Amino acid sequence: MPLPADLSTFNPANADQLLQMLEGQVSQVSAQWWKANSGAVSGYLKSLAEAAIQTQIALAAGKISQADATDAMNMQKAALQQTVQFTEYMTVVLAQQVFDTVFSVIGWVIYNKTGMNLFPDLVQPAAGVGH
């Protein structure tokens, strides 16, 4: 079933059609999240790998001390921790988006059939339109 551009017109005939819509909507939200956030960790890991190799080369050549190398790697460790914490936060954001998406679809389905708005924070019919 193609996704309607406007949930206010979605009126599934059965649970399978509703499930298909829910899966499609959640998939879209998740794909948008992944596109926006996947680069954070991979980009940082690339930077970390480069820093580690540069530290290894400088340490092996005697250009920096073991203490300096340890400090440099501890700063990288702290930066990775920040990246992980950001990713954890963004995962919580995704969970909320999935929750809102699912109940927005369900709210519209109920509203479209009954005119009753069970989730006014998620289902907002245009003024003067509706039941």
C-alpha positions as CSV (number, residue, x, y, z in Angstrom):
1,M,0.0,0.0,0.0
2,P,1.5,3.3,-1.0
3,L,1.8,5.9,1.8
4,P,-0.7,8.7,1.5
5,A,0.8,12.2,1.6
6,D,-1.8,13.2,4.1
7,L,-2.8,10.9,7.0
8,S,-6.1,12.7,7.2
9,T,-7.2,10.7,4.2
10,F,-5.9,7.3,5.4
11,N,-8.8,4.9,6.2
12,P,-7.5,1.3,6.4
13,A,-10.0,-1.5,5.9
14,N,-8.2,-3.9,8.3
15,A,-5.4,-4.4,10.7
16,D,-3.0,-5.6,8.0
17,Q,-3.4,-2.3,6.1
18,L,-2.8,-0.4,9.3
19,L,0.3,-2.5,10.1
20,Q,1.7,-1.9,6.6
21,M,1.2,1.9,7.1
22,L,2.8,1.8,10.6
23,E,5.8,-0.2,9.2
24,G,6.2,2.2,6.3
25,Q,6.0,5.3,8.5
26,V,8.4,3.9,11.1
27,S,10.8,2.9,8.3
28,Q,10.8,6.4,6.9
29,V,11.5,8.0,10.3
30,S,14.2,5.5,11.0
31,A,15.8,6.0,7.6
32,Q,15.8,9.8,8.1
33,W,17.4,9.3,11.6
34,W,20.1,7.0,10.2
35,K,20.9,9.4,7.4
36,A,21.2,12.3,9.8
37,N,23.2,10.4,12.5
38,S,25.2,7.6,11.0
39,G,28.1,9.8,10.0
40,A,28.8,11.0,13.6
41,V,30.4,7.7,14.8
42,S,32.0,6.7,11.6
43,G,33.5,10.1,11.0
44,Y,34.8,10.2,14.5
45,L,36.3,6.7,14.2
46,K,38.1,7.8,11.1
47,S,39.5,10.8,13.0
48,L,40.5,8.5,15.9
49,A,42.3,6.1,13.7
50,E,44.3,8.9,12.1
51,A,45.2,10.3,15.5
52,A,46.2,6.9,16.8
53,I,48.5,6.3,13.8
54,Q,50.0,9.8,14.1
55,T,50.6,9.2,17.8
56,Q,52.2,5.8,17.1
57,I,54.5,7.3,14.5
58,A,55.5,10.3,16.7
59,L,56.0,8.0,19.8
60,A,58.1,5.5,17.8
61,A,60.3,8.3,16.3
62,G,60.9,9.7,19.8
63,K,59.1,13.0,18.9
64,I,56.7,12.8,21.8
65,S,57.0,11.2,25.2
66,Q,54.9,8.3,26.5
67,A,53.2,10.8,28.8
68,D,52.3,13.0,25.9
69,A,51.0,10.0,23.9
70,T,49.0,8.9,26.9
71,D,47.5,12.4,27.2
72,A,46.7,12.5,23.5
73,M,45.0,9.2,23.6
74,N,43.1,10.1,26.8
75,M,41.8,13.2,25.0
76,Q,40.7,11.0,22.1
77,K,39.0,8.6,24.5
78,A,37.1,11.6,26.1
79,A,36.0,12.8,22.6
80,L,34.8,9.3,21.7
81,Q,32.8,9.2,24.9
82,Q,31.1,12.5,23.9
83,T,30.3,11.0,20.5
84,V,28.8,7.9,22.1
85,Q,26.8,10.0,24.5
86,F,25.5,12.1,21.6
87,T,24.5,8.9,19.7
88,E,22.7,7.7,22.8
89,Y,20.8,10.9,23.1
90,M,19.9,10.8,19.4
91,T,18.6,7.2,19.9
92,V,16.3,8.5,22.5
93,V,15.1,11.2,20.1
94,L,14.5,8.4,17.5
95,A,12.5,6.4,20.0
96,Q,10.3,9.5,20.7
97,Q,9.9,10.0,16.9
98,V,8.8,6.4,16.4
99,F,6.4,6.6,19.3
100,D,4.9,9.9,17.9
101,T,4.7,8.4,14.4
102,V,2.9,5.3,15.5
103,F,0.3,7.1,17.6
104,S,-0.1,9.8,15.0
105,V,-1.1,7.2,12.4
106,I,-3.4,5.4,14.9
107,G,-4.9,8.7,16.0
108,W,-5.7,9.7,12.4
109,V,-7.2,6.3,11.7
110,I,-9.5,6.6,14.7
111,Y,-10.3,10.3,13.9
112,N,-11.0,9.6,10.2
113,K,-13.5,6.9,11.1
114,T,-15.1,8.3,14.2
115,G,-14.4,12.0,14.3
116,M,-13.0,11.5,17.8
117,N,-9.5,12.9,18.4
118,L,-7.8,10.7,21.0
119,F,-4.4,12.3,20.5
120,P,-4.9,16.0,19.9
121,D,-1.1,16.6,20.4
122,L,-0.4,14.4,17.4
123,V,-3.6,14.7,15.3
124,Q,-4.4,18.3,14.3
125,P,-7.1,18.6,11.7
126,A,-7.1,21.8,9.7
127,A,-9.5,24.4,11.1
128,G,-13.0,24.0,9.8
129,V,-12.2,20.6,8.4
130,G,-13.3,17.3,9.7
131,H,-16.1,15.8,11.6
